[in-house]
């Protein structure tokens, strides 16, 4: 098989939640354990950090990877979904997995995959773990795919477990309340492994604390620790300037307003790693100075170092074009505030969603005075553009419908003046199609 044929096989011949929705989801670790055993238990051959949460997993994963990499570690990074190419999911020191490794791995394992009924995500996960083991990474940053407790990644025992936050998303699979979802995400907590929680409301803290107590796992809430003392948003979406207690002052290139909470989480994770002898000696005002320069460099260059895309990403100026993968109410509560602060002549929004999201909740947060270009991504789960338009009309959002993201964006670009602002988002897959259209 060629690389393209291999990807086609993975995407269309295996059960795949991303394209099929709930019908492509297989909860439980039985298959993953069989796959892991088949390949000699590669997950035991490297250290790891495990990251769950409703929003922010990708930014936290990539930034931690960048910091570890700048500090001299050989770092594996496993994230999902990809935006342009499958190889984005599996990286070592920022470099995507080699095409021939993917092709050989699938060709040699195909019979076994089909024998056990492995899903797309199970195959991708064991591929990542085998790739990291084969290449002797020092540490891997592993992002949970969906939930936590029954996610394929949950066979690892990490140095630190991380839960960024919890809000309603994937409710058909994870539960209809934040308490149920917290139980699923809290399922990554392991015996005696410290857990860092980025943000947690009063109703879900007791859930995390009970799970941590059962595992004798120390638990820390990043929002309580006060490590980030201030965050100043730079002009023209050029970054965020942070001041911290122990890591000095630095600029982060990721400029979505939600990144402040992510940075608090990242700094709390660094503290836990340093306590275990990573990065430098145990954190205090004197010893943490060792990595101040490295942290500053990683925050400033995280996209270049790791290949991160789609987080309040500026694509062009005059007109300004920004895309963001935020796709649920929790994300849009922050994105809508940032959009309302944008200074421009006119705002144009290219927007689409998939069918398992709370479209009413998200639509209620969208700016009323923008011009909309309703569209759909090229996946089976995408809501038809006419349906998105009808939902939008119910909330007073005016605009036309376009069958592809590329057509919607080109229409927005043609209509926009140099002082206008174009936002592309609503779904990972809308942003993916948009970025592909720019190639």
Secondary structure, 3 states (H helix, E strand, C coil): CCHHHHHHHHHHCCCCHHHHHHHHCCCCCHHHHHHHHHCCCHHHHCEEEEEECCCCHHHHHHHHHHHHHHCCCCEEEECCCCCCCHHHHEEECCEECCHHHHHHHHHHHHHHHHHHCCCHHHHHHHHHHHHHHHCCCCEEEEECCCCCCCCHHHHCCCCEEEECCCCCCCHHHHCCCHHHHHHHHHHHCCCCCEEEECCCCHHHHHHHHHHHHHCCCCEEEHHHHCCEEEEEECHHHCCEEEEECCCCEEEECCCCCCHHHHHHHHHHHHHHHHHCCCCCCCCCCCHHHHHHHHHHHHHHCHHHHHCCCCCCEEEECCCEEEEECCCCHHHHHHHHHHHHCCCCCCEEEEECCECCCCHHHHHCCCCCCCEEEECCCCCCCECCHHHHHHHHHHCCCCEEECCCHHHHHHHHHHHCCCCCEEEEECCHHHHHHHHHHCC
